[in-house]
Amino acid sequence: MSGTPHDLRGRIILVVEDEFFIADDLAATLEGHGARVVGPVGSLTKAMALMESCGRLDAAVLDVNLNGELCFPLAGSLIQRGVPFLFTTGYDEQGIPPDLRHVPRLEKPISTIRLAALLSELTSPGPGGNADEREVAP
């Protein structure tokens, strides 16, 4: 994948998704673009524990609804840590709290090309990326 516009080599990405086949597909896609995947995990509790224990994270992919639990507490923790992330969901913008509507959102079914592109943007240094700033741009 060297030199591709969606190169994620060296990036450590947390994947939080409660549907096994989607989680497996997300992980395979990210690994195919060179990322090291942390997880996937399918519950808020496991995701919070993994985030606390894994050390460095470059980005995260968060399913909004995790078996009835919403991922927003995890999103808040990622913001506090300066880790960029995106949501995957079937919800429209109204299903996202107003203070998190600036976060990129991919609607299910997820385009793996768009997923890789967004994560590449979020983790790239310079304009549009957050690799140096470590915060989600509004």
Summary of the structure (lengths in Angstrom):
residues: 138
radius of gyration: 13.5
end to end distance: 29.6
largest distance: 39.8
contacts: 441
relative contact order: 0.18
helix: 37%
strand: 20%
